[in-house]
Amino acid sequence: MLYVQSAHAGASSTDAEADASVASTMAMVTINAGRPTSLPTQIPTTIEGITAAQIEQSINAVDAEDALKYFPSLNVRKRYIGDYDHAVLASRASGTGNSARSLVYADGILLSNLLGNGASFTPRWGMVTPDEIERVDVLYGPFSAAYPGNSAGAVVDYLTRMPTSLEAHARLSGFSQGFKQYGTNQRFGGRQGSLSIGDKNGGLSWWLSLSHLDNEGQPITFANKLLTTGVAGKGGTPVTGAVADKNPSNADWLILGDGNQIHTVQDHAKIKLAYDLTPTVRASYTLGWWKNDADRHANSYLRDSAGNPVTSGTINVAGRQYTLTPSDFAPATGALEHWMQGISLKSHTKGEWDWELAASNYDYKKDEVRTPTVFLTGPGAKAGTLTDMGGSGWSTLAAKGIWRPYADNSHVVDFGIQRDSFRLRTLVSNIGAWTTAAAGAKASSFNGDTRLESLYAQDTWGFAADWKATLGGRLEHWEAYNGSLGSSTSTKNFAARSDTSFSPKLALSHALDDNWTVKASAGRALRYPTVSELFQGAIVGDTLMNNDPNLKPERSVTSELTAERKLEKGLLRATYFFENTHDALYSQRNVNVTPNVTNIQNVGRIRTNGIELAAQADDVLFEGLDLSGSVTFTQSTILDNQNFPASLGKDQPRVPRQRATLLASYHPTDTWSASLGARYSGKQWGTLDNSDPNGAGYTGVSSYFVTDVRLRYHFDKQWSGSVGIDNLGNKTYWAFHPYTQRTFIAELQYDFK
């Protein structure tokens, strides 16, 4: 079902029409249906993708990121349906804690949240619904000069549908999950509805889509106390219900209750307009709106002698006293409203010259989180904090061009200039009534801006019948400014910074015969510190502490060597990849200062290499059975880290040594189809010094083997339905938080074309 798209399948990042003469000479797989990807498919490197028809047929796709489930070496840390703040994309040499080492776009609009790096800075997946996806493509590695250093891991490109005639779609979905962990044994579920309509009249095409999600996710945090923190004695309220367990370091602890059981209600609307000003020039505009109301609930397992829940005070468990804090069972609420806009003017002559002008903006119109800071027992309003990130966001500007000096497109030059700006605005206020009060006195503030201005060019040349080469470079100027950190009594400003760098790119391919092709790619990438990494810290008294305003950018040199074998109805690929990263950005403890400081620091050097095997074939064994799969073996090792020597020789966090996917789809007729998918991840670590051997519990990172099934049936031309199960074997697995357990999904869909 997944296709491996050769870099020879198209012509350029600004105009990806097929280069038929070169593609046939190179004996590569081309994509004939649908609109072209915006990825630079002329570069001879690894690009994989999936179409809307394949997603509909084979994947239980409730959220946009579900389309990536079976891509080689990729993993999205999606904890529950509608996960809006922790669904990080991991790639070959980057774990699920490195959100800033990948890029996600939708129709050329940046969805990656590069305000920070980590679990709370995930791509804005909610701005794309599964119904509007036409295809998804992934470029592995920083091998295109058209993208900044955040492309070190992968570039994901969502292409959403634009109609050529009147069409309308509606879908209703329901899902249910049984979740059993520690003292929790409940069923959680939700529903989703979407409606979309579009048409094309003359030079004007338009698309309107609406969606609504209402889901109860499983608990994702658990209140706990280390056994060693308990004081022997008879004091405190005797309680039952605490669950004995071991933390990731295999230390004994008690699980006291669950938390962050999130009821999320999300609404999404999008309108897209396109108008052909001339037969070869098109203007496009996209407006997206996303609203999320989230209630986070907590539940205590503890019961006193009368069977009443206990959530505060001093407790006694088996003769040891522990003191509960307000945060142990604290609920929270979130109210978010984000807007996205994009506009472009593009020529598509497919002649000697083409060009594109584009701009986009993503705005946190409203982004408020409320939490109590006191126990919620007893009458009266309860104090809390209000965290307001309104005004944060990012904007992009780009002017791109393409030059084809020869009619056969054997020589293509891409070039462009770009400007990406990011603004982070965070104000934490004390409030008297945590659920309703307006912002009161300032508790803290956190602000800053970064800007990246880039000039790039890359030249792709089919210099012989069986050879193609791409040579490119990217010149970048980075600035960080307006950085400040505030407490209730003072504000400290950071000095502005700037830097300039150059990143060369190189790729080469050679067709050995009609079936075999070998390719080699290499590229340098600089991933500059994000606002939150750079302007971190705390104010103690009148002194700024725990920050490093001189953080260096991550410097990665990545290469891959690939052999591809064309099959009668598919492709077989083997890729060796290598990445050498200096000054990787991680939060860690600096043991060279007293007292030790934990903050974002540069890790001297991380080396990653591995082998990725991927295959795709249609009509395997018999007609209608399609198979795709991958196996990845990775070794990612920390080689230099002066601030934390205990990490030397250890594995990079959350980069497993083995990964595998398999997707089998059977569609004997146009009426029905069935699929079976499997995902595997081997042992991985959550800490730099690999001091967390126990991944099978809260805050651990575990291996897993998960299977999914889907059955789809078309009742007639317009109506279809499907049923599916994700995590069929009811596997319990973790990436700090628990993933979903066995989840049933049912869909009813109407399509008019």
N, C-alpha and C positions, 0 to 999 in steps of 0.2 A: 504493500500500500504506500509506503514511503518511496518517493523516487529520489535517486541520487542524481542531482542535476550537475552535469559537467559545467565548468566555467567556460566552455566553448559554445554553450547553448545560446548565448545572446551577444549583444554588441556593446552595451554600455550601461553605466548607472543612470544616465539620463534618458536613454532610449534603448530598451533591451530587446529590440526585434531580433529574430533569429538570423544568424550569419550562416545561411544555408550552405554556401560553398565551402567555408572553412569547416563547419560542423560535419559535413559529409566526408571531407578529406580526413578529418581527425577521427572519424568513426565514433562519434560520441552520442549520448542520449540527449535528445532535445525535447522541450515541452511545447506542444502544439496548441493546446486549448487554453482559453481564458486570457486575461490581460497579463502583460509581462510584469515580472517582479521588478522592483526598483533596485535590487542588489546588483553589483557590478559583475554580471555573469560572464563577461569576457575574460576575467582573470582565471587562469588555470589553477584553481584551488578547490577545496571541498565546499560544496553548497548542497544542502538537502532541503526537501520541502514536502508539503502535503496539500492536497486540494480539498475544497469544501465537500465534494462528493465522497472523498475517502474518509473525511472526518465524520460525516453523517452516517456512513455505512459501518464504521468500525470503532468509533470512540464515543464513550458516554461523556460528551462535552457539555458541561453546565457553565463553566467559566472559560474565558478565552485562552487561558494558559493550559487548559486540558489538551489543546491541539498539539502540545509539545511532548506529551507523555512518552511516546515511543521513538523519539529522535535519538540517534546514537550519542552517548556521553552527556546528555542533558538531563537535568532534574530540576523541577520546580517544587520548592518546599511549601506546597499548598496544604494547610492544616485542616481546613474544612471548606465547605462550599461557601463562596463569597468572602474568602480570606482576603482582606484588603490591605493589610499592613505588614505581613511577614512572608509573602510568597516570593522568595528570592530565587532567581535563576542561577543554577550552577552549571559549569561547563567542564571541559577536559581538565584544565589546570586550576580551576577556581571552585571553591566550595560554596555552600549556601549561606555563608556569612559575608561573601564578597559581592554585594549587589552592584557595585560601581565598576566591575570588570566585565560587564556585558551591556549591550545596547538593544533596546526594543523600540521599534517604530510601528506606526499604523498610518499607511498612506503618506509616508514621509514625515509625519508628526512625531516628535520625540515623546515616548511614554516612560522611558527610564527616569527614575527619580535620583538625579545626581546631586541632590542637596546633601547627601551623606552616603555612607557605605555600611551596610548591615541590614539586619532583619526589618527595621522600621523604615527603610528607604527602598521599597520595592517598586517595580514598574506599575504604572497605573492601568493594570489589566482591565479594570471595570469600564474603561472608555471604549472597549470593544466587546461586543456580544458575539457568541458563537454563530448566531443566525446570519450575521452580516459578513462573516469571513468568506472570501473567495479562495484564498490560498495563504499559506504561511511558508516562508523560506528562511533558512538559517545559513549564514556564512560563518564558518569556523575559523577563528583566529584573526589577527590584525593585519591582513594581507591586502587590504584596499586602502589607498591613500585618501579615499573619500570620507573616512571615518576617524574620529579622534582615538586616543589611546585607550579609552574605555572599551574598545572593541577587542581587547586582548583575549577575552574568552570567546565571545560569539556576538553576532549581530542578527537579531530576529526582525523579520519584516512581515507585518500583517498587511495583506492587500484585501480591502473590503469591497463588496460588490457595488457596481454602478450599472443600472439597467440600460438595455438597448430597446426595450419596449415595456409596456405596462406589466408589472408583476406585483404580487402581494403575498405575504407570508405571515402565518400566525402559529405560535407554539405554546402549549401548556405542558409543564413538567412538574412532577412531584418526586420527592426523595425521602428516604427514611433510613436511619442508622441505629443499630443497637450498639450501645457503648458500655463496656464493662471494664473498669480499671480501679484498683484499690477499693474504696468504699462506694464507688459510683456504679450503678447498674440501672441505666435508663435508656429510653429510646428518644432520639432527637430527629427532627425532620423539617421539611419546608416545601416551598412551592415557588415556581417561577413562571412568568408569562411574558411573551414578547409579541410585538406586532410591527411589521415593516411594509412599506409600500414605496414604489418608485416607477418612473416612466421616463421616456425620452421623446421629445417632440422637436423635430428639426434639429437645431444646434443646441438646445437646452435639455439636459438630463438632470434628474433630481432623485433624492432618496431620503426617506424619513423613517426612522426606527425608534421604537419605544420598548422598554423592558422594565420589569418589576420583579424583585427577588425578596422573599421573606423566608429566612432560614434560622433554625436553632442549631448552632454548632455544639459539639461536645466540649466539656471542660478541657482547657489546655494548660492550666497551671494547677499546682497542688501545694497547699500550705504545709510546711515541714519544720521539724526541729531535729538537729543532730542530737543523738543520744548523749554525747559527751557534754552538751550544754545543760543538761538537767542536773538539779541539785538534789542529792539524796535527802529525804525527809518526808514528814507526814503533812506538811502544809499544802495549801491550795485545795481546789475543788476536785475530788476524785472523779475521774471521767473514764468512760469506755469508748471504744470506736476507733482509736488510733491504730493505724496499720503499720506494722514493722516492715522496713524495707532497707535496701542499701543504696547509697547515692553513687554517682559515677566513679568515685574513687574507692568504692567498696566500704565506705564508712557506714555504720549503722545510723539510721535516722527513722523518725516517725512521720508518717503522712497523716495530717490532721483534717484535711478537707480538700475540696476542689474549688477552683476559681476560674474566672474568665470564661464562663459558659456564656457564649455570645449569641444574643438574638440580634441579627443584623437585617435591616430593611433597606434595600438599595433600589433606587430609581435611576434610570438612564434614558436620555433622549439624544438623538443626533440627527442633524440635517446636513446633507451634502448636495452641493450644486456644482454643475459643470456647464460651461457654455463655450461653444466653438466660435471664436471671434472670426476666424478664417478657417478654411479647410485644414490648415496645418498649425494653428495656434489655439490653445484651449486655456481658459481661465477656470479655476476650481476654488471652491470655498467649503470648509467644514466647520461646523459648530457643534461641540459636544458638551453635555451637562450630565453630571453624576452627583447624586445625593445619597448619603448614607447616615442612617440613625442606628446606633449600636448601644445595646444595654448589656453590660457584663455582670453576670451574677456569680455569687459565691455560696458555698454550702459547707457547713461544718459537719464532720463525721462524729464529733465529740458529743457525748450525752452524759448528763449527771445522773445521780441515783434515781431521780424521778422520771428519767427518759427525756428531759428537756435539752434542746441544743445548747451548747456552750460556745460562745464566740469571743469572750473577753475575760480578763483577770488572770489569776495564777491557777494553773491546773496541776493535777497530780496523776501521773500515768505510771502504774506499777511501782510506786514508791519513789518516784523522781518528780521534782517540781519544775515546771516550765512557765514562762511568762508570755502570754499572748500579746501581740501588738495590733494596732488598728489595721495595718496592711495585710495581716494574715487572712482575713475574710472580707476584704474591702471590695465593694462593687465599683462600677464606673459606668459612665455614659459618654457617648461620642456623638457629635452632630457635625457632619461634614458636607460641604457643597463646593464642588470643583467645576471649573469651566475650562474648556479647551477650544482653541481656534486655530485654523490653518488656512492659508491662502497661497495659491501658486499661479504662475503664468508660464506656460510651457509650449515650446514648438516641437513638432514631430514630423518634420519633412522627410526623415530617413535619407536625406541627401547629404551634401558635404558638411553642412553646419546645422546644429540644433542647440537650443539653450533653454534654461529654466531659471525663473526667479521665484523664491519661496520664503515664507515667513510663518512662524507659529508662536503660540503663547499658551502656557498652562498656568492657571491661576487658582490658588487656594482662596476662593471667595470667602469661605467660612470653614474653619477647622478647629473645633473646640472639644476638649476632653475634660470631664469633671470627675474628681475622686475625693472621697472623704479622708480626713486626716485624724479623725477621732473615732472611738467606738460608737456604733449606731444603736446601742442600747439606751433605754430611757426616753422620756419625752423631750420636746424642744428641737429646734433646728440644729443640725450637725455641721460643723465647720469643714471646709475642704479647700481644694485648689482648683483653679480653672486654667488649663493650658491652652493658649490661643495661638495658632500658627497662621491666622489669616494674613494675607498679603504675601506669603511665600509662593514660590513658583519659578518658572523658567521661560525663556523665549529664545527663538532661533531665527537667524537670517542666513540666506544662502543665494548665491548666484553661480550657476553651473553652465558649462559649455561642453560641446563635443565636436570634434573635427574628424571627418572621414575623407582623407585625401584621395582614396581609391574607391571606385564604384563597387568593388567586390568586398568592401569592408575588411580587407586584410590588414589594414593599418587604422587604428582608432586611438584618438587622444582625448582623454577626459581631463578637465581642469575646473577649478572653482575656488571661490572664496566664501568663508563661513564665519559666523559669529554666534556663539552660544553663551547666554548669560543666565546666572542662577542667583536667586535671592532667598535667604532664609530669615524669617521673622518669627520669633518665639517669645511670648510673654506669659509668665506664670504668675497668677494673682491669688491672693488669699480671699476666700469668700466665706460668709457667715452661714449660708445654707447651701450645701454642696450641690443640690439638685437644681436649684432655681436662681440663686443670687447672681447679680451682675458682678463684673470684676471689681475687686476691692484694691487693697494696698498691694503694691508689687512685691512679689517674693523673689523673682529672678527674671532675667531676660537674656536672650541669646540671638545675636543678629550677625549677618555677614553677607558678602557678595563675592562671586567669582565670575570671571569672564574669560573665554577662550576664543581668540581670533586666529583663523587658519587660512592658509593658502596651499592648495594641493594641485598636483598634476600626475597623470599616469598614462603611459604610452603602451598600447597593446599592438603587437606586430606579428602577423603570421609570415615570418621571413622565409619560410620554405614550405613545401607541400605538407610535411609531417611535423613541423615545428611551430610553436607559438611562444612568445615571451612578453612579459609585462614588466616594465620598469617604472617605478613611481616614487614620489616623495611628498612629505607633508611638513610644512613649516608652520609652527604654532607659537603664538605669544599669549601667555597666561598671566592673569592678574587676580589678586585677592585683595579686597578692600572693604571698608565700612564694618570691619569686624569689631564686635563689642560683647562684653559679658557683664551682666549686671546682677547685683544682689539687692536686698531691700533697702540698703543705705548708700550704695555707690555703684558706679559703672566704670569699667576699665575698657579702654580702647586698644585695639591691636594695630600695629604698624602695617601699612600696605606693603604688598609684595608683588614681584613680577618675575617672569622667567621666559626664556625663548629656547626652543628646541627644534630639531629636525629629525624626522623619522623616515628612513628609506624603506622601500618595498621592492620585492623581486619575486617573480614567478616564471616558471618555464615548463613547457609540456612537449612531449614527443610521442607520436603514434608509432608504435612498433610494427603494427599491421592493422587490419580492419577491425580487430577485436581487442587488442591490448594497447593501453596508453599509460605512460608514466608521467608524473608531474612532481615538481618541487617548488616550494614556496618558502619565503623568508620575509620577516618584517620586524621592525622595531616599533615599540609602542610606549609612550609616556602617559601614565595615568596620574594626573595631578591630584593633590589632596582636595577633597570636597570641603564645603563650608563647615560642616559639623566636625570633620576631622581636624581642620586647621584651627578653628576658633573654639576649641574645647577648654575645659578647665573648671576652676571654682575660685571664688573669692573668699579668703579666710582673713578676717579683720579688714585690712585695707590692702592686702597683697594678692595678686593673681597667682594661683597655684595649679599644679598638675596639668600644665599645658606645654606644648612645644610649637611656638609660632614659626619655627624654621624647618618644619617637616619637608623632606625631599619627595619628589614624585617617584612613583614606582616606575622602574625602567625594565621593560621586558623585551627580550629578543626571542622570537618564536619562529620555528621552522617546521615544515612537514614534508614528507616524501610519500607519494601515493602511487600505487599500481591499480589500474582499473581493468576489469575484464568484462567486455560487453557480452551478455547472454542473448539468447534468441528473444526472450521476453523479460529482460531485466538487466541487472548490473551487479557485479561483485567488486568490492573495493577493500583494499588493505592500505592503511595509513600509519606511518610512524611519525609521531609528533614529539617535539622537544621545545621546552621553554626554560629560559634562564632569566629569573627576575631578581633585580637588585633593589633594595630599599622598599620591600613590600610593606604595605601599611596594615598594621594589626594593633589591637589593644592588647597590651601585655604589661608585666611587672618589670620595672627596671631595678635590678638587684645591686647596681653599682652606686646607688645613692642611699643615704640613710636619713629619714626612714624611706623604705622602698616606695616608689611611685608607680601606680597603674594608670596608664593613659594610652592614647594612640602614639605609636612609635614606628620607626623604620626597622624592619628586619633585614639584616645584611644581604642574604642571598638565599633564594629557594630555587632548586632545580627540579623540573618535572619532565619526565619522558614516558612514552607509552606507545602501545599499538592499539589501533582501532580497526576492527573488521566489521564490515557492513555488507548486507546483501539484500536484494529485492528481486522477486521473480513473480510473474503472473502465470496463471493456469498451470500451477505445479501439480504433477501427478494426474490431475484431470481438470477439465475446463471449469472455470469459476473459482478455483482455489488460488488465492494470492498470499504470498508470504513475504515478510520483511523482518529483518532482525539485525542485531549488532552485538558485539562483544568488545569490551575495552579493558585493557590491562594498563595500569598507571602506577608509576613510582614517583611520588612528590616528596622531596626531602629538604629539610632546612639545613643549609650548609654553613651559614654565618649569622650569628645573632649575639653581638657583644653584650647587649643589655640583659639578656636572659639565656645564659649558657646552657641551662638545663634542656633547652629545646634543640640543641645541636644533634644532628643525625636523626631527628624525629620526623614523622610524617606531617605534611601540611594538614591543618584541620579541615575536616569534612571533604576531603578528596579521597574516595575509596580506591583501593587497589584493583578491584574488579567491578565492572558494571556490565549489564546485559539487558537487551530488550528482545521481544518476539511478538509479532502481530500476525495472526492468521485470519484471513477473511474469506468467507465462502459465499458467493452470490451466483447460484446456478441460473437464476432468472432475474428479470427486472422487478419482480414482485417482492422478493424477500432476500435477506442476507443475514449472515451470522458471523460473529467474530469472537476470537479468544486472544487476549493479550497477556503478556507476562513482563514484569519488570524486576530486575535483581540489582542489589547493591551490596558489596562486600563490607568488611570491617572498616570503620572509619573512626576518627578521633575528634573530639570537640575542643581540645586544648593544644597549645603549642608544644608543651612538653609531654604530650600523650599520657597524662596522669589520670586518665578517666577510662580505665579498662572495662567498666560495666556500662554498656550502652542500653541495657534492657530495663529502663526505668526513667522517671522524670529527670530532666536536664541531661540525659545521656543521648548519644548518637549511635543508632543501631544499624546493623545489617538488616536486609529484608528481601523477601521474595513474595511478590504480590501478583495475583492474577485477576483479570477483568473479563467479563463476558457481555455481549450485546446481541440482541435479536431485533431485526427491523422488518416491518411488513407494510407494503403499499396496498391499501384497500382499493384504491382507484387512482386515477391520474392526479387528483388533488390531495387526497387524504392518506396519511401514513401514521404509523405508530411504532413505538419501540419500547422494549424493556431491557434493563441491563443491571448488572451487579458489579460494583467496584470493590476490590479486596474480597474476592469470592471466598478465600480461605480464612477470612476473619483474622488476619495477621495483626498483632500488636507491634508497632514499630515507632521509632522516635527520632526526632531531630530537635533535641531539647524539649519540645512539646510533642504530645502524641499526634500522629496522623489519624485520619478517620479509620474506623473499623468497617465491617461489612455494610455496604450501603446499597440499597435498592433504588433504582431510578426508572421512572416511567414517563413517556412522552407521547403527546398527540400533536400532530402537525398538519397544517393546511398550506398548500402552495398553489398559487395561481400564476401562470405564465402564458 
